[in-house]
Amino acid sequence: MNHVNLIGKVCSTPKIVELPNGKKIAQFTMSTKEMYLDENGKTQSRSNWHRLTAWGNWVRVLEELGAEGMNLAVEGKLVTRFYQNQGKKNFISEVEINDLVIL
């Protein structure tokens, strides 16, 4: 099962891209915090950054309301795609949003 749930903060204003077929996609980064105990028993936090993409109606929502610093809860799936750059194949993994809630 490919299922991702994240709650975090938007790190970049969503970039809206119109594809040649007329469809739009929103792309942005989001950070999440992870709390853990270190070897001395002290609470530490670690940030993780995630690439996210949205299609369809979510693009319109993010276009109108999306802003850097806002808190979001997202549900989606992990997807991997690749692109060629100077003859080298590069892979990118990102979360494709199925649902989101502005917190």
Contacts in CASP RR format, 6 or more apart in sequence:
PFRMAT RR
TARGET T0000
AUTHOR 0000-0000-0000
METHOD contacts of the structure
MODEL  1
MNHVNLIGKVCSTPKIVELPNGKKIAQFTMSTKEMYLDENGKTQSRSNWH
RLTAWGNWVRVLEELGAEGMNLAVEGKLVTRFYQNQGKKNFISEVEINDL
VIL
2 77 0 8 1.000
2 78 0 8 1.000
3 75 0 8 1.000
3 76 0 8 1.000
3 77 0 8 1.000
4 74 0 8 1.000
4 75 0 8 1.000
4 76 0 8 1.000
4 77 0 8 1.000
4 78 0 8 1.000
4 95 0 8 1.000
5 73 0 8 1.000
5 74 0 8 1.000
5 75 0 8 1.000
5 76 0 8 1.000
6 30 0 8 1.000
6 32 0 8 1.000
6 50 0 8 1.000
6 72 0 8 1.000
6 73 0 8 1.000
6 74 0 8 1.000
6 95 0 8 1.000
7 32 0 8 1.000
7 71 0 8 1.000
7 72 0 8 1.000
7 73 0 8 1.000
7 74 0 8 1.000
7 103 0 8 1.000
8 30 0 8 1.000
8 31 0 8 1.000
8 32 0 8 1.000
8 33 0 8 1.000
8 71 0 8 1.000
8 72 0 8 1.000
8 73 0 8 1.000
9 30 0 8 1.000
9 31 0 8 1.000
9 69 0 8 1.000
9 70 0 8 1.000
9 71 0 8 1.000
9 72 0 8 1.000
10 28 0 8 1.000
10 29 0 8 1.000
10 30 0 8 1.000
10 66 0 8 1.000
10 67 0 8 1.000
10 68 0 8 1.000
10 69 0 8 1.000
10 70 0 8 1.000
10 71 0 8 1.000
10 72 0 8 1.000
11 28 0 8 1.000
11 29 0 8 1.000
11 30 0 8 1.000
11 31 0 8 1.000
11 49 0 8 1.000
11 68 0 8 1.000
11 69 0 8 1.000
12 28 0 8 1.000
12 29 0 8 1.000
12 68 0 8 1.000
13 28 0 8 1.000
13 66 0 8 1.000
13 67 0 8 1.000
13 68 0 8 1.000
14 26 0 8 1.000
14 27 0 8 1.000
14 28 0 8 1.000
14 54 0 8 1.000
14 62 0 8 1.000
14 63 0 8 1.000
14 66 0 8 1.000
15 26 0 8 1.000
15 27 0 8 1.000
15 28 0 8 1.000
16 24 0 8 1.000
16 25 0 8 1.000
16 26 0 8 1.000
16 59 0 8 1.000
16 62 0 8 1.000
16 63 0 8 1.000
17 24 0 8 1.000
17 25 0 8 1.000
17 26 0 8 1.000
17 27 0 8 1.000
18 24 0 8 1.000
19 25 0 8 1.000
23 55 0 8 1.000
23 56 0 8 1.000
24 55 0 8 1.000
24 56 0 8 1.000
24 59 0 8 1.000
24 63 0 8 1.000
25 53 0 8 1.000
25 54 0 8 1.000
25 55 0 8 1.000
25 59 0 8 1.000
26 53 0 8 1.000
26 54 0 8 1.000
26 55 0 8 1.000
26 58 0 8 1.000
26 59 0 8 1.000
26 62 0 8 1.000
26 63 0 8 1.000
27 51 0 8 1.000
27 52 0 8 1.000
27 53 0 8 1.000
27 94 0 8 1.000
28 52 0 8 1.000
28 62 0 8 1.000
29 49 0 8 1.000
29 50 0 8 1.000
29 51 0 8 1.000
29 52 0 8 1.000
30 49 0 8 1.000
30 50 0 8 1.000
30 52 0 8 1.000
30 72 0 8 1.000
30 74 0 8 1.000
31 47 0 8 1.000
31 48 0 8 1.000
31 49 0 8 1.000
31 50 0 8 1.000
32 47 0 8 1.000
32 48 0 8 1.000
32 50 0 8 1.000
33 45 0 8 1.000
33 46 0 8 1.000
33 47 0 8 1.000
33 48 0 8 1.000
34 45 0 8 1.000
34 46 0 8 1.000
34 47 0 8 1.000
34 48 0 8 1.000
35 43 0 8 1.000
35 44 0 8 1.000
35 45 0 8 1.000
36 43 0 8 1.000
36 44 0 8 1.000
36 45 0 8 1.000
36 46 0 8 1.000
37 43 0 8 1.000
37 44 0 8 1.000
38 44 0 8 1.000
50 94 0 8 1.000
50 95 0 8 1.000
51 92 0 8 1.000
51 93 0 8 1.000
51 94 0 8 1.000
51 95 0 8 1.000
52 74 0 8 1.000
52 94 0 8 1.000
52 95 0 8 1.000
52 96 0 8 1.000
52 97 0 8 1.000
53 79 0 8 1.000
53 94 0 8 1.000
53 95 0 8 1.000
53 96 0 8 1.000
53 97 0 8 1.000
54 61 0 8 1.000
54 62 0 8 1.000
54 96 0 8 1.000
54 97 0 8 1.000
54 100 0 8 1.000
55 96 0 8 1.000
55 97 0 8 1.000
58 97 0 8 1.000
58 100 0 8 1.000
61 100 0 8 1.000
65 102 0 8 1.000
66 102 0 8 1.000
70 102 0 8 1.000
70 103 0 8 1.000
71 102 0 8 1.000
71 103 0 8 1.000
72 100 0 8 1.000
72 101 0 8 1.000
72 102 0 8 1.000
72 103 0 8 1.000
73 100 0 8 1.000
73 101 0 8 1.000
73 103 0 8 1.000
74 95 0 8 1.000
74 97 0 8 1.000
74 99 0 8 1.000
74 100 0 8 1.000
74 101 0 8 1.000
75 97 0 8 1.000
75 98 0 8 1.000
75 99 0 8 1.000
75 100 0 8 1.000
76 95 0 8 1.000
76 96 0 8 1.000
76 97 0 8 1.000
76 98 0 8 1.000
76 99 0 8 1.000
77 95 0 8 1.000
77 96 0 8 1.000
77 98 0 8 1.000
78 93 0 8 1.000
78 94 0 8 1.000
78 95 0 8 1.000
78 96 0 8 1.000
79 93 0 8 1.000
79 94 0 8 1.000
79 95 0 8 1.000
79 96 0 8 1.000
80 91 0 8 1.000
80 92 0 8 1.000
80 93 0 8 1.000
80 94 0 8 1.000
81 91 0 8 1.000
81 92 0 8 1.000
81 94 0 8 1.000
82 89 0 8 1.000
82 90 0 8 1.000
82 91 0 8 1.000
82 92 0 8 1.000
83 89 0 8 1.000
83 90 0 8 1.000
83 92 0 8 1.000
84 90 0 8 1.000
END
